[in-house]
């Protein structure tokens, strides 16, 4: 086996080790105020993947994105989710980097994440 092949194999194994799932957890986030981006979680929470679904009783639209997410239709930024939409899958390293905004205060999401 050449040096290149050995290095390639070590790199692939390192990536597999980094992506190995060691646990699963879940949560719920209700957005208190429409028009204000809120973090999915209040503190740094390392993860590998998160699945986000709009609450089934939401009456407005939840937008998912970064700190600049906007749910209002005229200026929307981020991925919109309504009640009944398929869940959104994101590969992220920290749940605190995911932000939500809503068109109706009190709407929310449930989420499951892999660590």
C-alpha positions as CSV (number, residue, x, y, z in Angstrom):
1,X,0.0,0.0,0.0
2,X,1.4,3.4,-1.0
3,X,1.8,6.4,1.4
4,X,-1.0,8.1,-0.4
5,X,-3.4,5.2,0.1
6,X,-2.4,5.0,3.8
7,X,-3.0,8.7,4.2
8,X,-6.3,8.5,2.4
9,X,-7.5,5.6,4.6
10,X,-6.5,7.4,7.8
11,X,-8.3,10.6,6.6
12,X,-11.5,8.6,5.8
13,X,-11.3,6.8,9.2
14,X,-10.9,10.2,10.9
15,X,-14.0,11.6,9.1
16,X,-16.0,8.5,10.1
17,X,-14.9,9.0,13.8
18,X,-15.9,12.7,13.7
19,X,-19.4,11.8,12.2
20,X,-20.1,8.9,14.5
21,X,-23.4,9.4,16.4
22,X,-23.1,8.9,20.1
23,X,-26.5,10.0,21.2
24,X,-29.9,11.4,20.4
25,X,-32.0,14.1,22.2
26,X,-34.9,16.3,21.6
27,X,-36.5,19.6,22.5
28,X,-39.3,22.1,21.9
29,X,-39.0,25.9,21.2
30,X,-41.9,28.4,21.3
31,X,-41.0,31.7,19.7
32,X,-42.2,34.4,22.1
33,X,-42.3,37.4,19.8
34,X,-43.1,37.6,16.1
35,X,-40.5,39.5,14.1
36,X,-37.6,38.7,16.4
37,X,-35.1,36.0,15.7
38,X,-34.6,33.6,18.7
39,X,-32.0,30.9,19.1
40,X,-33.3,27.3,19.0
41,X,-31.6,26.7,22.3
42,X,-30.3,29.3,24.9
43,X,-26.7,27.9,25.2
44,X,-24.1,26.2,23.1
45,X,-25.2,22.6,22.4
46,X,-22.9,20.6,20.2
47,X,-24.5,18.3,17.7
48,X,-24.1,16.7,14.3
49,X,-27.6,16.9,12.8
50,X,-30.9,18.4,13.8
51,X,-34.4,17.6,12.5
52,X,-36.9,20.5,13.0
53,X,-40.7,20.3,12.6
54,X,-43.3,23.0,13.0
55,X,-45.8,22.4,15.8
56,X,-49.0,20.9,14.4
57,X,-51.1,23.6,16.0
58,X,-49.1,26.6,14.6
59,X,-51.3,29.1,12.8
60,X,-48.5,31.1,11.2
61,X,-45.1,30.4,9.5
62,X,-41.9,29.6,11.3
63,X,-38.7,30.6,9.5
64,X,-35.5,28.7,10.2
65,X,-32.0,30.1,9.6
66,X,-29.2,32.1,11.1
67,X,-29.3,35.2,13.2
68,X,-30.8,37.2,10.3
69,X,-33.8,34.9,9.8
70,X,-37.1,36.7,9.0
71,X,-40.5,35.1,8.9
72,X,-42.6,38.0,7.5
73,X,-43.6,37.1,4.0
74,X,-42.6,40.4,2.4
75,X,-39.0,40.2,3.6
76,X,-38.7,36.5,4.4
77,X,-35.2,35.0,4.8
78,X,-34.6,31.4,5.9
79,X,-36.6,28.3,5.3
80,X,-40.3,28.6,6.0
81,X,-42.1,25.9,7.9
82,X,-45.9,25.6,8.4
83,X,-47.9,23.1,10.4
84,X,-47.9,19.8,8.5
85,X,-44.8,20.6,6.4
86,X,-42.2,17.8,6.2
87,X,-39.4,18.3,8.8
88,X,-36.3,20.3,8.0
89,X,-32.9,18.4,8.3
90,X,-29.8,20.4,9.0
91,X,-26.2,19.4,9.5
92,X,-24.9,21.8,12.2
93,X,-22.3,21.6,14.9
94,X,-24.1,23.8,17.5
95,X,-27.9,24.1,18.0
96,X,-27.3,27.6,19.3
97,X,-26.4,28.7,15.7
98,X,-30.0,27.8,14.5
99,X,-32.5,30.7,14.8
100,X,-36.2,30.9,14.4
101,X,-38.7,33.7,13.7
102,X,-42.4,33.5,13.4
103,X,-45.3,35.4,11.9
104,X,-47.5,34.6,15.0
105,X,-46.1,34.9,18.6
106,X,-46.4,31.6,20.4
107,X,-45.9,29.3,17.4
108,X,-43.1,26.9,17.8
109,X,-41.1,23.8,16.7
110,X,-40.1,20.5,18.0
111,X,-36.7,19.1,17.2
112,X,-34.6,16.0,17.5
113,X,-30.8,16.1,17.3
114,X,-27.9,13.7,17.0
115,X,-24.7,14.1,19.0
